């Protein structure tokens, strides 16, 4: 039921202005405006009726102020209030694998056949398919084709090598006359659209016929498919829904049917209360078969057996912690320590502690990042969402545009110190990830010896299977495959010289292990005169005493 104040405000709408704006956003602002602001708008309307020449500024692009004639300022490119905005949400809906098609049919019946469409995918020409096509069409020498195919490395994590990468590894291809025509052909067609398909899970739902928004096509599998891919339809304002099929849900559904059929026991899975001790005892023992997102992850098993969760919220926390960034930042240990103590760390400001208390004062969710940006630094919802997306994409340029605003907001609005605000920003944008600058030397295992190479000489794209020498939590030296790399943009680096005379070059925030076992930035280590931890000194001691390390 609408408030009487909103009805009074509506009586002052200018019909021509209402027709200019998007009614959905006006409805949203009507629903969200507080009673206090309703009273303020009515006061301004009364003032305007007595002094018609008065016009007010519109810093938040309010639709209500505009349609009531209180302001002539309105940004139609935004078309809405700053209280909303940002990118469309990512909506993933999990379905029983056997009923997924039924769910899509229901959506189609609900919103109309013309308003629901599948999303196109574009298959593009890659060097391997181009080589086969070229030598088939030109009836070229089969041996030449085989020689080229041998020079193309296998895909790495689903990513095929580009022509440029292949040439970098095999520059002789450009020097041989017999390959020049193929190179020209491949260089022209690479990454052009070769074929079309349908996104495995995604559909778009529109409030108007899809054909009025994007061009469409059809094939033997679907009658209505967008000709724009998922990124392009999102940029046009359409919302993509992922209807995901989950086998675990099918198994649960089948088990409930069998219980009813064979034992006349009726079970409603969604009515089962959380916290069943027997179920969680099984998890604590590492028995994770059939547990979605947990059963195939060795690290998830390790975290569960250590943390021993007792609620679905804690299982969610573990799922969020089980990623390279949080693990390398030591957030799993921070989470366990805070959970054990039951208290927020002493150095955690009260405002931030309140936002993080549901995850034991550990920053692990994107929603928490957005809450800190909006409630501590004073960002709008749109700005907070922009930061979230930029973090996910490691878009350093976008993040840098917000850094000063964030630090100023934390100090002026949030009451944090300058130094803490700067550290908090670095943590938020992922500087806690364990990253290397190109000049940092990394030990790589050789057949006969360990040899150090500059990071920039390790091709992490085409040589992702390469190994580096690493150290486990138990301080054992092992060989470990490179899992990820992040590009941080251009950073200032400094050379640090140790008492031993050794020196190395890195960024001031690069973290090293000290004798206490903590990882601390190198600037802080030098500032406080802390002692670096040396795994090799311990290894030598182990060898002298006969210990195994």
FENFEN-V874124 format. One record per pair of residues at least 12 apart in sequence whose ideal C-beta (glycine too) atoms are under 6 Angstrom apart, sorted by sequence separation. I is the first residue (numbers start at 1). GAP is how many residues later the second one is. D is the distance in whole Angstrom. If there is no record, write none. Layout:
BEGIN
[[I & GAP & D] [I & GAP & D]]
END
This chain:
BEGIN
[[214 & 12 & 5] [215 & 12 & 4] [467 & 12 & 5] [493 & 12 & 5] [509 & 12 & 5] [510 & 12 & 5] [58 & 13 & 4] [288 & 13 & 6] [348 & 13 & 6] [441 & 13 & 6] [442 & 13 & 5] [56 & 14 & 5] [61 & 14 & 5] [152 & 14 & 6] [214 & 14 & 5] [370 & 14 & 4] [373 & 14 & 6] [407 & 14 & 5] [467 & 14 & 6] [493 & 14 & 6] [56 & 15 & 5] [58 & 15 & 4] [286 & 15 & 5] [303 & 15 & 5] [387 & 15 & 6] [407 & 15 & 6] [439 & 15 & 6] [440 & 15 & 5] [508 & 15 & 4] [55 & 16 & 6] [355 & 16 & 5] [466 & 16 & 6] [491 & 16 & 5] [514 & 16 & 5] [515 & 16 & 5] [55 & 17 & 6] [61 & 17 & 5] [131 & 17 & 5] [252 & 17 & 5] [344 & 17 & 4] [438 & 17 & 5] [63 & 18 & 6] [370 & 18 & 5] [438 & 18 & 3] [515 & 18 & 5] [62 & 19 & 5] [151 & 19 & 5] [286 & 19 & 5] [369 & 19 & 6] [406 & 19 & 5] [436 & 19 & 5] [450 & 19 & 6] [514 & 19 & 6] [61 & 20 & 6] [512 & 20 & 6] [513 & 20 & 4] [61 & 21 & 5] [283 & 21 & 5] [339 & 21 & 4] [60 & 22 & 5] [300 & 22 & 5] [338 & 22 & 4] [366 & 22 & 5] [403 & 22 & 6] [445 & 22 & 6] [460 & 22 & 6] [45 & 23 & 6] [163 & 23 & 6] [299 & 23 & 5] [338 & 23 & 5] [6 & 24 & 6] [128 & 24 & 5] [198 & 24 & 6] [284 & 24 & 5] [444 & 24 & 6] [127 & 25 & 6] [335 & 25 & 6] [351 & 25 & 6] [460 & 25 & 5] [44 & 26 & 5] [293 & 26 & 6] [442 & 26 & 5] [443 & 26 & 4] [496 & 26 & 6] [163 & 27 & 5] [335 & 27 & 4] [202 & 28 & 6] [334 & 28 & 5] [204 & 29 & 5] [307 & 29 & 6] [377 & 29 & 5] [280 & 30 & 6] [399 & 30 & 5] [331 & 31 & 6] [378 & 31 & 4] [9 & 32 & 6] [206 & 32 & 6] [377 & 32 & 3] [5 & 33 & 4] [12 & 33 & 5] [377 & 33 & 5] [8 & 34 & 6] [29 & 34 & 5] [126 & 34 & 5] [144 & 34 & 6] [204 & 34 & 5] [376 & 34 & 6] [445 & 34 & 5] [29 & 35 & 5] [378 & 35 & 4] [127 & 36 & 5] [204 & 36 & 6] [26 & 37 & 5] [274 & 37 & 6] [25 & 38 & 6] [202 & 38 & 5] [203 & 38 & 5] [274 & 38 & 5] [326 & 38 & 6] [376 & 38 & 4] [391 & 38 & 6] [127 & 39 & 6] [202 & 40 & 5] [201 & 41 & 4] [21 & 42 & 6] [201 & 42 & 6] [317 & 42 & 5] [201 & 43 & 5] [321 & 43 & 6] [248 & 44 & 5] [320 & 44 & 4] [320 & 45 & 6] [134 & 48 & 5] [18 & 49 & 5] [17 & 50 & 5] [134 & 51 & 5] [435 & 51 & 6] [29 & 52 & 5] [14 & 53 & 6] [13 & 54 & 5] [14 & 55 & 5] [25 & 55 & 4] [12 & 56 & 5] [130 & 56 & 4] [437 & 56 & 5] [22 & 57 & 5] [127 & 59 & 6] [130 & 59 & 6] [369 & 59 & 6] [475 & 60 & 6] [351 & 63 & 6] [125 & 64 & 5] [471 & 64 & 5] [125 & 65 & 6] [439 & 66 & 5] [440 & 66 & 6] [124 & 67 & 5] [125 & 67 & 5] [349 & 67 & 6] [124 & 69 & 6] [125 & 69 & 5] [437 & 69 & 6] [124 & 70 & 6] [437 & 70 & 6] [122 & 71 & 5] [123 & 71 & 5] [123 & 72 & 4] [120 & 76 & 6] [121 & 76 & 4] [121 & 78 & 5] [431 & 78 & 6] [118 & 80 & 5] [119 & 80 & 4] [119 & 83 & 5] [118 & 85 & 6] [116 & 87 & 6] [117 & 87 & 5] [116 & 89 & 5] [115 & 91 & 5] [394 & 92 & 5] [117 & 93 & 4] [396 & 93 & 4] [111 & 94 & 5] [114 & 95 & 4] [329 & 103 & 4] [118 & 104 & 5] [120 & 105 & 5] [328 & 105 & 6] [120 & 106 & 5] [328 & 106 & 4] [117 & 107 & 4] [118 & 107 & 5] [119 & 107 & 5] [120 & 107 & 6] [122 & 107 & 6] [325 & 108 & 5] [117 & 109 & 5] [120 & 109 & 6] [119 & 111 & 5] [104 & 139 & 6] [103 & 140 & 6] [100 & 143 & 6] [100 & 145 & 4] [88 & 146 & 6] [95 & 148 & 6] [97 & 148 & 4] [91 & 150 & 5] [92 & 150 & 4] [93 & 150 & 6] [94 & 150 & 5] [95 & 150 & 6] [97 & 150 & 5] [88 & 151 & 5] [92 & 152 & 6] [94 & 152 & 5] [98 & 152 & 5] [96 & 153 & 4] [97 & 153 & 5] [96 & 154 & 5] [96 & 157 & 5] [324 & 159 & 6] [324 & 160 & 5] [86 & 296 & 4] [85 & 297 & 3] [165 & 297 & 6] [82 & 298 & 5] [86 & 299 & 3] [87 & 302 & 6] [156 & 308 & 5]]
END
